[in-house]
């Protein structure tokens, strides 16, 4: 079931927001204020088979701002990676947004800063991807749980080895992609529920060459990011992360050689795009 926007007009930007059991903590007022003030941004809310009244809350937001808010409902819970994937494909296939990305429903990264990322990306056309980076520094308000930060540091070291690049932050929930590369990254289901961000970058490398990340991906230092309580990532899932990283490393880097299309320009709008299989 899809609740579509009333006026299916061209939107400059589109943000996909996966939602699972968000009834009690969904920041309705913040989403509504942003939607009313930024009509050129499509907000696609994906209900991932929630067991509470999340779907009703999302429909309420669509009712209040049906010009640029739509609801994509998954009957069964599929996990964040699949909710993001299906939402990205739905937006790609049904709207002509030039930049399409995703953002966490808790708004640890604000909608306003996501939009700032998108506008900054437009000033740097050679990059096909821009990602939020939660770098603690003077002048920025980056609030993270100390325990989770330690775990994140260990995971980050593994990820740097696998990606063979000096990525500062692959796991931030704010990311934006040039329209033309969406099919290459989201047509196939991801292999892990929580590490799909890493898999996105591995797919970029496999498709476009080993230098893709350094030449085609731009990290955007966030000014504000706040740890929100109620994380869905449980301890038993955290323990699985190192093994899942090894699995991805084997599949994308070791299993078999590949010939990347090195002549392909990551943000080349004229390049033909294969048809996307309906999600």
N, C-alpha and C positions, 0 to 999 in steps of 0.2 A: 504494500500500500504506500502510495506517495501522495503527499499533500503539496501541490505545486504552488508556485508563486502566481498571484493574480495576473500580473502583467509580465509575460515572458519576454522582457526586453533585454538588450545587450547589457551585460554587467562587465565592468572593467576588471574586477577582482572577484574571487569566490573562495570562501573558507568552509571547509568541511569540519564538523564538530561531532565526534563520536560520543554517544551518551548511553550509559548503563546504570540503572537504578540511581538516577540523579534527582529524584523528586524533591528530597529535602534540602539539597545543597546547590541546586541549579541556580546560578545568579541571574534570574529572570530580568530584573530591573536593569542590570548592566547590559544585557543583550538587547533589550528593547530600546534603551537610550542610544546605543550604538547604531542599531538598525534604522532608527528614525533619522539619525544625523548623517548616515552614510548610505544613500540609496544606490550608489554605484558598486556596493559590495553585496554579493549574494551570500547569505548564510544558509548552508545546508546542514540541518540537524539530523543526525543518523541515530535512530533509536535501536540499540543493539539488543532486542528481545528483552527489554527490562521487565522485571517482575512486579514493580511498584507502579505508580501513576506517572512515570516519566513521560510516556507518550502523550498524555493529556496536557501536561505542562508544556511540551514542545508544540502541540497543536494550538495552545493558547497564545504562544508567541507568534506563530504563523497567522493567527486571527488578528492580532494587534498590528502586524506589519507584513501583510501578505504580498507586498510589492517586491520584497527582497529576502523573505524568509520562507524556506520550504522544509518539509519533514519527509525523510526517507525512512520507512519503518521495516526493520528486519524482524520477522515473526519469531525466530529462534536466536538465542544468544550465540554469537559467533566469535566473540573476542574483539579487542580493540583493533588489531591489525586488519581483520576482515571488514569491520565496520568502516574503517578509514578507506580501505581499498574500494569497496563498493560505492561509497560516497564520492570518491574521486572520479570513478568511472561514470557514475550517474551525471555529475556536473559536467564532465568532459563531453559526454554524448548529447546533453540537452541544453547546454548554455555555451555562449561564445566568449566566456571569460578569458582574458589574455594571460592572467596569472592565477593559478589554482593551488591552494595549499590546505593545511589542516592545523587545528589548534585544540588543546584540551578543554573540556567543558568547564573545568573548575576555574579557568582564566588565571592560572598561575602566571601566565604571560597574558597581558591584557589585549583586548581586541584592538585598542588604539595603537599599541606597539606593533601588533601584527600588520596593521595597515601601514604603519611607518616603514616596516620592513619591505612591504610590497612597493611602496613609492620609491624607496631607496634602490631597490632592485632595478627599477625603470631607468635610473641614472647610470646603471652599470650593465648595459645590454649584452656584454660578452659572456656574462654568467647565466647559466641555465637554472641554477638552484640557489636559493638563499635560505639559511637556517639560523634560528635563534641560538645564541651562545650565552650560557649563564656564567659569565666570568666575573668573579668578585673583584672589585677595583674601587678606587676612590671616586666618589660621585655617583656610583650606582647602588641601588638598593636591592641586593641579591640575598634573599633569606632562605637558607637551606638547613635541613636537619643534619646535625653533626654526624650522627650514626650513618645516615644514608650517604653522606658525603664521602665517608671512608670507603663504603662499598662502591660508590661511584668511581672513586679514584682507582681502585683495583680493576674494575670493569673497563675503565678508560684505557688503562695500560694494555689490556688484552686487545681492545678494539684498535688501538694504534698499530699494534703488531699485525693484526689481520688486514687492516686497510692500507698499511704501509704509508701512512701519512700522519701529519701532526695535527689532526683534528682536535679541537679543544673540547667540543661538546656535541656528540652525535645524538644524544637522547632527549634533548629539549623538544617539547611537544609542538613548537612553532616552526613550520617549514612551508616554503612556497616554491612552486615549480613553473617553468615556462610551459605553456600549453602543449607544445609539440612533443615533449618527452613523456607526457603522462602515460600513453599506451605502453611504452617500453618498460615502465616501472611498476605499473599496477594491473596489467592484464592477467597475470598469474597470481594465484594465492601465495601468501608468504608462508614460510616453513616454521616460523616461531611466532607466538602471540605477543611477546614483549620486546623482541629484538628486531622488529621489522624495519626500524630506522637504519640499523646497520646493514640489513639486507638491501635496502634501497640503494645505499652507496656501493655495495658490492655489485648490484645489477648495473649501476652506472659505469663502474669500472669494466665489467665484463662486456658491456655493449659498446662503449665508446673509447676504451683504452685506459692504460694504467695511470696516465697523467690527468685524467678527467677531474679528479677531486681537487687537485692543486690549481687547475686552470679554468674549471667550469663551475665550481661551488664556492659561494661566498658566505663566510660566517659573519653574523651581525651581532655585536655585543649588546645584549639587552640592558636597558637602564633600570628595569624593575622586574623582579621575579620573586614570588613568595610561595614557599612550601605550603600546600593546602592539605589539611587532614583528611583521612578517609581514603587513602590510597588503596587501589584494588590489588596491588602487587603484594602477595603474601610471602612469608618466609620460605615456604617450600618451593615457591616459584623462583625466589632469589637464588636458592641453592643450585637450581638447574641452569642458571645463566652461563657459567663457565663451559659446561658441556655443550650447550646450545651454540655458543660462540665457536667452539672447536668444530661442531657439525657444519656450521656455515663456512668456516675456513676450508674445510675439506671439500664441500660441494662446489664452492665458487673459485677456490684457488688451487686445489690439489687434484681433484677428481679427474679432470681432463683439460687439456690445453684448449685455448680458444683464440680465435682471430677477431680482435675488436675492429670495428669500423673506424679506424683512426683518422680517416679523412673527414669524418662526420663532425660538423660543428654543433656543439651541444644546444645552442640557442638559435639554430638556423630555421627560420620560420618557413622557408620555401621548400624544405625537405618533405618529401611525401611521407605520410604516416599510414601504417597499416590499419585495417579495420579492427575495432575492439570488439571482442566477444562480449555479448550482454552478460552482466553479472546477475 
